[in-house]
Every structure is written in structure tokens, then in C-alpha cells.
Amino acid sequence: MTTDRWQEIVEQVRSTFEVEDSGVDRSDEHGGSTIEYIVFKGPVGKIKLEFLTHPVLLNTKTKYSNRIGSEVRVDNIYSETDMVSRLEVWRWDDANESWQPFDSTLFSN
């Protein structure tokens, strides 16, 4: 998923459906991640699209001691230039009052 394709999807959703909420959440976890989201009423109910972007994990270093009772520390090294993006689709479940992963097998033959 590219940023350009995400923008096309957002524009298509805005022109086709009633948008209830949209925005951007930023976090310093995992080397600095960004979640752009849009919530809208679709033909199958309330849908939430999330576009997650975060740096590529380059290496994981584990620091430990062989002494009994010592602690273990894991340091993750993230890329400063390379980013990974993915799209997640969620559907609102009225019975549980929570977001559930969208089951795309509903549309298969």
C-alpha cells in the first residue's frame, strides 16, 4: 500500500459515503509510527480504515548476563529512511460494542 493509493481510497470514501470521523494518531513506539484513519457508514455497517506507517525493523539486540536473577534488555534498531505501510479494515460490532477485524471472505464466491 502506498501513500498515493491511500489518498485515492480516502477521496473515494469521502465522495461515496457519509464520513463520521477521521484523523491521524502519532506514537513514538516502534521507532515512530503513524496511524491515519477514517470511519464511515458503508453498506455492511460502520467501517474503519487504518493506514499504518512505521520504520523498518533492521535488527534486534538482546543484552543479558549469565548471572541468576539478572535482567534481559531488548534493543530494536529501526531504519531512519525506509518505511513500511499497511492497510487494516475494521467493522463495528454492535453486540460487543467494539471494532472487529473485517472478514473479507464474506465477498468471495
Buried (B, 14 or more C-beta within 10 A) or exposed (E): BEEEEBEEBBEEBEEEBEBEEBEEEEEEEEBBBBBBBBBBEEEEEBBBBBBBBBBEBEEEEEEEEEEEEEEEEEEEEBBEEEBEBEEBEBBBEEEEEEBEEBEEEEEEE
